[in-house]
């Protein structure tokens, strides 16, 4: 949970494409890990954190798709 909050507060400006890919993968793994805990506890705070991470992941992926391939 601490890693998820730290990831959410990280700045995402001035990232290279490879940094964005790594951040997207990290977000996905954090979301999946939190989801496993959420299935057990049904803690609404976990759901809120997952929503924040998902929104940030979508922004990163949107930027990745907008960057032309070389």
N, C-alpha and C positions, 0 to 999 in steps of 0.2 A: 504494500500500500504506500509506503514511503517512496519507493522507486517511482510509482505512478505519479505521485504528487510532484516529485522532483522533475520528472519528464514533462509534465504539464506546464510547469513554470519556466522551462527552458526557452530561450530565445531561438527562433527559427529563421532569422534573417541572415543573409549572406552565407547560405549553405550551398555547397556544390551538389550536383545530382547524386553522387555516391553517398554524401551525407544524408540527403533526403531519403534515399532508399534504405539506408541503415536505420534512420529514425522511424520510418514507416514500419519496418520489420520489428523494431523494438516496441513500438506502440501496439502492434498486433499481438506480440507475445505477452505484454503486460495485460492487455484486455482479456486474452484467453485465460491467463492465470487468475485474474480477478474474478472472471466468470465462474471458474471452478469453485472458488471460495464462496461466491454469491449463491451458487446452487445449494450449498450446505447451510448458510446462515440467513439468507434472504434479507441482508442488511441493506436498507435503502441508500445509505451513504456510499456503499460500493457501487450501486447502480449509477449514482450521480457521477462518481469518478470515471466509470466506464463510459458514460455519455460524453464527458469532457475529453477523454482520450480519443474517442471515436471521432469527435468533431475535429480535433487537431490532426488526426491521421488523415481524414478526408481532405483537409486543407493542404497537407503535404503532398498527397497523391494528386490533387488537382494541379499543383504547381509542377509536379513531375510530368504530367501529361501535356502541360502547356509548353514545356521546354523541348525545342526541336532536337532530334537526334543528329549526331554528327557522323 
